[in-house]
Amino acid sequence: YDVAEVRIEACDEHDNLLCFYNDPVSFEVEGPIELIGPSVAALQGGMGGTYLKTTGESGIGVLRIRSMQAKPVELTFTIEDR
């Protein structure tokens, strides 16, 4: 399987880093990927992340990132079985 590190930053509408944003964010996955990092992480200095791994199957994987103070974000990954 493959592993990917996903790093996130909390930014305002002008793309400025919100370095005092320390609220927790949650991560959910769907498709042929699994979380191996934390499913909930408190941002430090407005930054944080998690780790994903493939399951050995091909398809579309989705990572959803949610926070109480921001709109949900959805990232899509195309996984190819080689």
Residue frames as qw, qx, qy, qz and C-alpha x, y, z in Angstrom:
[[0.000, 0.887, 0.462, 0.000, 0.00, 0.00, 0.00],
 [0.357, 0.451, -0.038, 0.817, 0.97, 3.66, -0.34],
 [0.342, -0.665, -0.468, 0.471, 0.94, 6.27, 2.41],
 [0.224, 0.621, 0.172, 0.731, 0.28, 10.00, 2.01],
 [0.262, -0.390, -0.448, 0.761, 0.74, 12.80, 4.49],
 [0.042, 0.745, 0.467, 0.474, -2.03, 15.40, 4.26],
 [0.312, -0.235, -0.314, 0.865, -1.12, 18.81, 5.68],
 [0.004, 0.794, 0.529, 0.300, -3.75, 21.52, 6.17],
 [0.232, -0.027, -0.219, 0.947, -3.69, 25.21, 7.00],
 [0.018, 0.786, 0.589, -0.188, -6.50, 27.41, 8.31],
 [0.280, 0.036, 0.208, 0.937, -6.54, 30.58, 6.19],
 [0.236, 0.588, 0.387, -0.670, -8.82, 33.59, 5.96],
 [0.607, 0.694, 0.377, -0.081, -10.51, 34.89, 2.81],
 [0.267, 0.911, -0.297, -0.097, -7.26, 36.64, 1.79],
 [0.893, 0.230, -0.342, 0.183, -5.15, 33.46, 2.16],
 [0.030, -0.668, 0.544, -0.507, -3.52, 34.67, 5.38],
 [0.544, -0.062, -0.811, 0.206, -2.60, 31.90, 7.81],
 [0.553, -0.679, -0.060, -0.479, -4.80, 31.98, 10.93],
 [0.457, 0.337, -0.714, 0.409, -1.92, 31.26, 13.33],
 [0.248, -0.199, 0.618, -0.719, -4.15, 31.57, 16.42],
 [0.815, -0.004, -0.187, -0.549, -6.72, 29.07, 15.11],
 [0.005, 0.363, -0.908, 0.210, -6.16, 26.06, 17.36],
 [0.764, 0.003, 0.264, -0.588, -9.58, 24.39, 17.16],
 [0.505, -0.111, 0.849, 0.113, -9.85, 20.65, 16.47],
 [0.566, 0.367, -0.389, -0.627, -10.66, 19.35, 13.00],
 [0.752, -0.037, 0.641, -0.153, -12.01, 15.91, 12.18],
 [0.217, 0.419, -0.721, -0.508, -11.06, 13.69, 9.25],
 [0.775, 0.170, 0.531, -0.297, -13.34, 11.12, 7.58],
 [0.016, 0.369, -0.756, -0.541, -12.54, 8.91, 4.61],
 [0.793, 0.337, 0.341, -0.377, -14.56, 7.10, 1.99],
 [0.727, 0.604, -0.298, -0.135, -13.49, 4.72, -0.75],
 [0.940, 0.070, -0.234, 0.240, -10.28, 2.68, -1.03],
 [0.281, 0.537, -0.443, 0.661, -8.31, 4.70, 1.56],
 [0.667, -0.569, -0.462, 0.134, -7.95, 4.45, 5.34],
 [0.152, -0.895, 0.241, -0.343, -6.89, 6.89, 8.04],
 [0.814, -0.075, -0.428, 0.385, -3.70, 5.88, 9.83],
 [0.187, 0.264, -0.316, 0.892, -3.17, 9.28, 11.43],
 [0.105, 0.275, 0.658, -0.693, -5.48, 10.87, 13.94],
 [0.060, 0.583, 0.730, 0.351, -9.17, 11.16, 13.05],
 [0.172, -0.955, -0.215, -0.110, -9.35, 14.34, 15.17],
 [0.652, 0.004, -0.133, 0.746, -6.46, 16.77, 15.52],
 [0.138, -0.915, -0.192, 0.328, -6.12, 20.19, 17.14],
 [0.566, 0.703, -0.006, 0.432, -4.42, 22.64, 14.83],
 [0.597, -0.556, -0.042, 0.577, -1.19, 24.16, 16.11],
 [0.170, -0.467, 0.249, 0.831, -0.48, 27.64, 14.80],
 [0.577, 0.523, -0.007, -0.627, -3.30, 27.18, 12.29],
 [0.501, 0.447, -0.688, -0.278, -1.70, 24.04, 10.81],
 [0.665, -0.214, 0.661, -0.275, -2.15, 20.30, 11.19],
 [0.519, 0.371, -0.634, -0.436, -2.67, 17.12, 9.26],
 [0.845, -0.131, 0.451, -0.255, -3.14, 13.38, 9.14],
 [0.053, -0.384, 0.851, 0.354, -1.93, 10.31, 7.26],
 [0.834, 0.261, 0.084, -0.479, -3.80, 8.14, 4.74],
 [0.257, -0.312, 0.873, 0.274, -3.03, 4.77, 3.21],
 [0.602, 0.181, -0.479, -0.613, -4.42, 2.89, 0.25],
 [0.771, -0.157, 0.497, -0.367, -6.21, -0.42, 0.70],
 [0.364, -0.175, 0.852, 0.333, -4.86, -2.14, -2.42],
 [0.415, 0.598, 0.683, 0.059, -7.96, -1.42, -4.47],
 [0.194, 0.113, 0.292, 0.930, -8.37, 1.16, -7.21],
 [0.078, -0.757, -0.637, -0.125, -11.04, 3.84, -7.25],
 [0.020, 0.684, -0.019, 0.729, -11.82, 7.29, -5.93],
 [0.500, -0.367, -0.597, 0.509, -10.94, 8.06, -2.30],
 [0.111, -0.791, -0.174, -0.576, -12.46, 11.00, -0.48],
 [0.434, -0.186, -0.534, 0.701, -11.10, 12.80, 2.58],
 [0.200, -0.814, -0.339, -0.427, -13.56, 15.10, 4.40],
 [0.384, 0.009, -0.441, 0.811, -12.20, 17.70, 6.79],
 [0.301, -0.762, -0.455, -0.350, -14.65, 19.30, 9.22],
 [0.292, 0.012, -0.444, 0.847, -14.35, 22.05, 11.79],
 [0.068, -0.690, -0.645, 0.322, -16.87, 23.85, 13.98],
 [0.062, -0.732, -0.051, 0.677, -15.73, 27.27, 12.68],
 [0.089, 0.450, -0.557, -0.692, -15.30, 26.64, 8.94],
 [0.812, 0.309, -0.111, -0.483, -17.04, 25.08, 5.97],
 [0.858, -0.141, 0.484, 0.104, -16.29, 21.40, 5.36],
 [0.235, 0.678, -0.572, -0.396, -13.55, 20.64, 2.82],
 [0.926, 0.105, 0.355, -0.079, -13.54, 17.56, 0.60],
 [0.032, 0.652, -0.666, -0.362, -10.39, 16.26, -1.13],
 [0.940, 0.245, 0.115, -0.209, -10.54, 13.57, -3.82],
 [0.248, -0.563, 0.747, 0.251, -7.80, 11.08, -4.65],
 [0.854, 0.347, -0.247, -0.299, -7.62, 8.80, -7.67],
 [0.535, -0.464, 0.706, -0.008, -6.11, 5.48, -6.61],
 [0.731, 0.448, -0.421, -0.297, -4.78, 3.18, -9.33],
 [0.868, -0.289, 0.404, 0.000, -3.95, -0.48, -8.75],
 [0.437, 0.725, -0.510, -0.154, -0.62, -1.27, -10.38]]
